[in-house]
């Protein structure tokens, strides 16, 4: 997305503005809620608020692979909730996201070897 491009270039204010525009254009859609999650996660570093927005996006569209994948990445890498991340990666994979399937397989092996 344009927001992620700006963020990766180091322009957090542009990213936040772009994601806010997406939310303003689609306030009742999963893409709008996901955009707010990105603001909370990437810009504000408020992972609890990001989780609320990701959950809202998934209530609107439970089959949104992008939300499932991005929420799982946050849960795994930032929050440390690897089991919940695995559940979300698996669900995204079941819906056709091959990248999520590969990530789920790696995470499943890591969890198995950690026992």
N, C-alpha and C positions, 0 to 999 in steps of 0.2 A: 504494500500500500504506500501511498505518498507519505503518510505519517511515519511509517517505519523507515523510509528512505531518508527523510529529514532527520529522524532520530539517529540513524547510523552515521550521518554526516556531522553529528554533534549539535544540531539545531533543535534543542528540546522545545523551545517556544513555538517554532513552526510546527513540530510534530503535534504538540498539544493543541494548537489552533486547528490543524487539519483533522485530527481525531474528533475534536469538539464539533467541527462542521459536519462530519459524518453523523455524529449523534443527533445534531440539530435537524438534519435532513431526514433521519430515520429513527425518531425517538421511541417508536413502539416495535422496532424490528431487532432481530438478533445482532445485526451488523452495528446498529447504534449502541446497543448495550456493550458489545465487544469493544467498540471504540472507547467507551468510557473506562472499561477494564484496562485498556492499554495506557490510558492517561494515568490511572491509579498505579499500575504496575511499573511502567517504564519511567515516567516523569516524576511522579510523586513518591514512589517507593512505598506506597501504602498497600501492602499485599492483602490485608483484610478487606479493604474496600474493593480491591481488584477482584477478589473472590466473590464478593457480593454481586458485582457486575457480570462476571462470567456465569455465575449461577442464574442470574436474571436472563442472560442471553440463552442459556440452555433451557430455561422454562419456556421461552418464546419458541425456540426451535431446538428440540433435543437431538436432532440429527445434523446439526451444524458442525461439520468436521473441523473447521478452522478454530472454532471456539473450543471444542474438545481438545484439540492438539495444543493450542496455546495455553489453555488452563492447565493441562497436564505438565507442560514444560515448566510453568511457574511452580506448580506443586512439587515437582521433582527437584528442580535446581535451586529454588529460592526458599521454599517453605520446608522442604525435606519430607514431605508426605509422599513417599515413593509408592506405597500401596494404592492410594487413591489415584495417583498419577497413572499407574499401570491400568487401573480400571478404565480411566478415560482414554488412554492410548488404545486399549483393546476395543472399546466401543467405536472409536474413530476408525479403527482398522476394519471392524465388522461392517462399517458403512462405506468401505472402499478406499480408505486412506492408507496407501502402501507404506508411506514414510512412518506413519503411526505404528503400523504393524512391525516394522523393523525396530523402532524404538522400544516397543513393548517386548519384543524378543530379547533385546539386550538388557532391559531393565529386569525382566523375569529371571534371566540368568544371574544377574548381579544379586538379586534378592535371594535366590536359591543358594548361591555360593556364600552369602553372608550368614547363613544359618549355622 
